[in-house]
Amino acid sequence: IEKKFIPKPQFLEIPTQKNPCFANYYAPKNSEYSLHGLPPCVIKIHGGPTSQSEVMFNPKALYYTSRGFAFVEINYRGSSGFGKKYRDSLYGLWGELDVQDVIACGEYLIKMGLADKAALFLSGGSAGGFTVLNTLISTHLFLAASSHYGISHLHSMSDHIPKFEASYDINLLGDSYEKNPDLYEKRSPLTNAHKINTPLLLFHGDKDPVVHYSQSEMLRDKLIHHGKSCEYYLLPGEGHGFKKEENIEFVVQKEYDFFLSHISNE
């Protein structure tokens, strides 16, 4: 890939209600075309949730930036790489603090003239999908969104937690399901799916051992029941994360077309 297509990331420190959060911003870059006005923008939410988006070669970012989009990878409070206090700040607040930071990121991009306020998009997988869904419940800031093998029902997820992640959900949510089932229901996107008015695209693998594909199907069914806009694709042979070349290509292209179609509709 020629260097003329590769943008240098810009490090953003985003003010929130308390402490700042951080993001890596990739501006549109394609020397063969010019952009008129502010760019549409995809905010990518990493999984984990206590993982991080690192500054490294990112083919998905280039896919978007070479087509006139800005691409942002947010490291919301709770992400690794910014110290233990920053990572631990998500404990007890998963589904709330991360959502606040994503909304703050979108508003900051608009304020700083880095993105078109009418063309903001969200994308995330696994725990990132969970944050995508809860963000859509809390705001109408985004034009469309995509969730890849996202968590929609926390109690169902807790039945499939890998052994080395035992009690991870208890730390993140602040209590166990047995002691506080109402908390798990309250933070589950499925519970509040009727509040989602943003067009949503769902992808899931039928062999996912961590987040069963029924979670996406339950969410799809509830959204359709309430007359919401939702597309769902079940990918055969895929687990928690897509590995087959043809499926990776399909998902990226489908997501891009989905986002682009809503810009065109506007």
Secondary structure, DSSP 8 states (H G I E B T S, - for coil): --GGG----EEEEE--SSS-EEEEEE----TTS---SS--EEEEE-STTT----SS--HHHHHHHTTT-EEEEEE-TT-SSS-HHHHHTTTT-TTTHHHHHHHHHHHHHHHTTSS-TT-EEEEEETHHHHHHHHHHHH----SEEEEES----HHHHHTT--GGGTTHHHHHHSS-TTT-HHHHHHH-GGGGGGG--S-EEEEEETT-SSS-THHHHHHHHHHHHTT--EEEEEETT--SS---HHHHHHHHHHHHHHHHHHHHH-
